[in-house]
Amino acid sequence: MNKLIGILEKEDCDVEDALTRCMNMEELYLELLELFVEDDQIDQLMDAFRQKDAAAVFFHSHTLKGVYTNLGMKRLYELDVPVVEGTREKRQESLAGLEEDVDALCREHKRIVAVIRECI
């Protein structure tokens, strides 16, 4: 088994589910992880949050929720759900109580990206 996969399992990632989604192709999963570390969705989400654009926050957080699901990143998924649900109606006032949730999501996302980068 690849070193990165073992590390992700220790990071509470459901690698087994992710590999199932990748037709048990470890190489494909690793390629998707490489794409994940290069993706700027989290930065776009943060920019949208700073600009108080609830529709864009919803779009980026919902996109990331799917990415987290497909990559088996359970902790990130769980951190993202309140952001997605809080902005589902795309109203600016819905952003008021989400600052801590968005910050926690961003910190954890960047931490996981750093963990992955160390291994690829």
Secondary structure, DSSP 8 states (H G I E B T S, - for coil): --HHHHHHHHTTB-HHHHHHHTTT-HHHHHHHHHHHHH--HHHHHHHHHHTT-HHHHHHHHHHHHHHHHHHTBHHHHHHHHHHHHHHTT--GGGGTT-HHHHHHHHHHHHHHHHHHHHH-
